[in-house]
Amino acid sequence: MKFMKKMEIKYITKCAPLLPEKKDLVKAKLPVAETKNFWELRGISLAINQGEGIGLLGTNGSGKSALINILAGHEKQTTGFITMEAKVNLASIHSISDVNLTGLENIKQAVFAAKLDEFKANHLINAIINFSELGEWLYRPVKTYSLGVTARLALSLALYVEPQLVLIDSLLGAINLSFFKKVAQRIDNLKDRGVSFVIADTNVINIERFCERTLWLQFGQAQDFGATRDVMVQFEYFSSWYQALALPEKNEYLAQKEHERQTFDVGTVYEEFKVEQFKHGFTRKDEPRMRKAFYKDRGADPVNLAVTEETKKAAPTAHKTKKKQRRKLKTFIVSGVLVLVLIFLWAALSHKAAVARTWESVQSTFGKKQAQTSSSSKKNSLAQSQKNASAAAKTSAAQASSKAQASSAKAASESSAKAQSASASSSKAASESQQALLKNTQTINVQSGDTLEALAEKYATTVDKLKAINKLSSDSDLKAGDVIHVPQ
């Protein structure tokens, strides 16, 4: 598939004459040549990127179809430039080439016009037939088709015959839901492959579904152009405001806007173009040529062409400059490598001489050290023997001391064990006596105001016994809420 390189329109206007009735001309006593003009479009500019969807949003009569027809090449703009490097497919109610032919004949005619080989052409015809699902309507003249069937055929042709830039003019609302889903899937697949779309519709849902950016047209002028969601919000604000107007206010507003379309001065658009010229370095000497390109030639943007030509001219010079820079860089690198090699050789020779001198010094030093080592070794052996004798004496004394310490530690351990045994027996006796005291007792909750004397009298016992059972020392240890033991 071939991809769209560039698509841009700038300063597009479209003027059409108003055709009043003959009786109005007679009353006004004006010749036909002096009838008023009607500006369908007033200074539209936009650029389309590869794989992008552009929405054209606006009320009926805002200029969407006029712009679509200019992009498709079916109409010529009054002023402005179109830079087009893409094959354009149009899907509209009027895009079928010959309504007197059958649907199948129109499909074959469109495929053969693409100049494909026979195998690809037959394959493409079958793909369009299967996608359109026209059935028996394929063999009927297109002029007998309903709006929905015509929309199916137009969309199928536009989406399959070598699409690069597809223009869809208010057809998505004419098809049923199942076919809309097929069209939506096909559009998404084509966008992923780099095909661009311009979709004109009055339904904001269709615009939001397929378009990343949107141009809002109103009375032939661009009201807003940007991210689809942002433009839709502004369009909805306008729609709400317009619907809230009273009928006289609506009529006054529409009359004012229609008057602006009739009295529009195209020179204001040319002034914008002049500003762009001067920004790119053009002078007043270039203005006659630019004016001719704006009003008469109306082809590709001359400013962009000039910039492109300058870029092409500058390319060889830049290439030569790069060559020179590469040569200089190569010479510099070679010189640097040679210098590094020389430095390395000098360093290697210097290192070799230094190593030889060092080796001689090491040998002489080693001989002297050997002589010193032999004399000092004798002294060391004598000192070592003396140290060994002294260490042996110390070791025997330490062994005797350790034996004495071991015997004393054993005696201390035996006495400690006896003390622990005595303590354990006394603890056991105390525990048994406590258990004997608790035998045949019951637990009670101490109430506020209870004393040991009162409780002893109540449970037929003595204060000392209560203290012994509960390990109490006095009445102060007795608190309300405590649990104590008393005889049963």
Buried (B, 14 or more C-beta within 10 A) or exposed (E): EEEBEBBBBBBBBBBEEEEBEEEEBEEEEEEEEEBEBBBBBBBBBBEBBBBBBBBBBBBEBBBBBBBBBBBBEBBEBBBBBBBBEBBBBBBBBEBBEEEEBBBBBBBBBBBEEEEBEEEEBEEBBEBBBEBBBBEEBBEBBBEEBEEEBBBBBBBBBBBBBBBBBBBBBBBBBBBEEEBBEBBBEBBEEBBEEBBBBBBBBBEBEBBBBBBBBBBBBBBBBBBBBEEBEEBBEBBEEBEEEBEEEEEEEEEEEEEEBEEBBEEBEBEEBBEEBBEBBEEEEBEEEBBEEBEEBBEEEBEBBBBBBBEEEEEEEEEEEEEEEEEEEEEEEEEEEEEEEEEEEEEEEEEEEEEEEEEEEEEEEEEEEEEEEEEEEEEEEEEEEEEEEEEEEEEEEEEEEEEEEEEEEEEEEEEEEEEEEEEEEEEEEEEEEEEEEEEEBEEEBEEBEBEEEBEBEEBBEEBEBEBEBBBEBBEBEEEEEBEEEEEBBBBE
